[in-house]
Amino acid sequence: MKARAAELKAQAGGSDGEADVLAKINEMPDEDKALATCFHQLVHEVAPDLVPRTWYDMPAYATSGRSGKVVCFFQSASKMKTRYNTVGFSDSASLDEGSMWPTSFALQRWNATNDKELRALVKKAVT
């Protein structure tokens, strides 16, 4: 919670979200860093209006403006002490389909299939 409080204070002070996210990515072990970098680039390409920022000490991408609601995020396996990285979507993402839909995805490697699916999800999340 201390990290989250520090993030909120920095954001209120006008911190550079892009620099903060890149710093968090650079702190990750090489395997996590490679996947986080690919996701970061994908979000910039697919949803350039999303603003990078940290969220609970992880890279995240939010709507612009005062509300700045997080739409999607990357969780490092090493930071979370899990066996896989996670790409997740918050309730601000427009992924609603029926009465149940997935909001997070395990990510162990980057390949053409994952890239294509994540591009579609991020695009849908912001529409």
C-alpha positions in Angstrom: 0.0 0.0 0.0 3.0 2.3 0.5 3.9 2.0 -3.1 0.3 2.8 -4.2 0.2 5.9 -1.9 3.5 7.1 -3.4 2.1 6.6 -6.9 -1.0 8.7 -6.1 1.2 11.4 -4.7 3.5 11.4 -7.7 0.6 11.5 -10.1 -1.0 14.4 -8.3 2.4 16.2 -8.6 2.4 15.6 -12.3 5.0 12.8 -12.6 6.0 11.5 -16.0 4.0 8.3 -16.3 6.0 7.1 -19.3 9.2 7.4 -17.4 7.7 5.8 -14.4 6.5 2.8 -16.4 9.8 2.4 -18.2 11.6 2.5 -14.9 9.4 -0.3 -13.5 9.9 -2.4 -16.7 13.7 -1.9 -16.5 13.7 -3.2 -12.9 12.2 -6.5 -14.0 14.3 -9.7 -14.7 15.1 -10.1 -18.4 12.2 -12.5 -19.2 9.6 -10.4 -17.6 11.1 -7.2 -19.0 11.0 -8.6 -22.6 7.2 -9.3 -22.3 6.4 -6.1 -20.5 8.3 -4.2 -23.2 6.3 -5.9 -26.0 3.1 -5.2 -24.2 4.1 -1.5 -23.6 4.8 -1.1 -27.3 1.6 -2.9 -28.3 -0.5 -0.5 -26.1 1.2 2.5 -27.7 0.5 1.2 -31.2 -3.1 0.0 -30.6 -4.3 2.6 -28.1 -2.1 5.7 -28.3 -4.6 7.7 -26.3 -4.0 5.6 -23.2 -1.7 7.2 -20.7 1.1 5.1 -19.2 1.3 5.2 -15.4 2.2 2.8 -12.6 -0.6 1.1 -10.7 0.2 -0.9 -7.6 3.9 -0.7 -8.6 3.2 -2.2 -12.1 3.0 -0.8 -15.6 -0.6 0.3 -16.4 -2.4 2.3 -19.1 -5.2 4.6 -18.2 -7.7 7.0 -19.9 -6.6 10.5 -20.1 -8.3 13.3 -18.2 -9.1 13.8 -14.6 -10.6 10.4 -13.9 -7.6 8.6 -15.5 -9.1 5.1 -15.0 -6.8 2.2 -15.6 -7.9 0.1 -18.6 -5.1 -2.5 -18.8 -2.0 -3.5 -16.9 1.0 -5.9 -16.8 1.9 -7.9 -13.7 5.4 -9.2 -13.5 5.8 -12.9 -12.5 8.8 -12.1 -10.4 7.2 -9.2 -8.5 4.0 -11.2 -7.9 6.0 -14.4 -7.1 3.9 -16.4 -9.6 5.0 -18.7 -12.4 3.6 -16.5 -15.2 3.2 -12.8 -16.0 -0.3 -11.5 -16.3 -1.9 -9.0 -18.7 -5.1 -7.8 -17.1 -8.0 -5.5 -17.8 -9.9 -3.4 -15.3 -13.7 -2.9 -15.1 -13.1 0.3 -17.2 -12.2 -1.9 -20.2 -15.0 -2.4 -22.7 -14.7 -6.2 -22.8 -18.2 -7.0 -21.6 -19.6 -9.9 -23.6 -22.6 -11.8 -22.3 -22.8 -12.4 -18.5 -19.2 -13.6 -18.1 -15.8 -12.8 -19.8 -12.1 -13.1 -19.0 -10.3 -10.1 -17.6 -6.8 -11.4 -17.1 -4.5 -13.6 -19.1 -1.4 -15.6 -18.2 1.5 -14.7 -20.5 4.7 -16.9 -20.6 6.0 -15.9 -24.0 5.5 -13.4 -26.8 4.5 -14.9 -30.2 2.5 -13.9 -33.2 -0.7 -15.5 -31.9 -0.4 -13.8 -28.5 0.4 -10.5 -30.2 -2.7 -10.7 -32.4 -5.0 -11.7 -29.6 -3.7 -9.0 -27.2 -4.0 -6.3 -30.0 -7.6 -7.3 -30.5 -8.3 -7.2 -26.7 -6.6 -3.8 -26.1 -8.5 -2.4 -29.2 -11.8 -3.7 -27.9 -11.0 -2.5 -24.3 -10.8 1.1 -25.5 -13.8 1.2 -27.9 
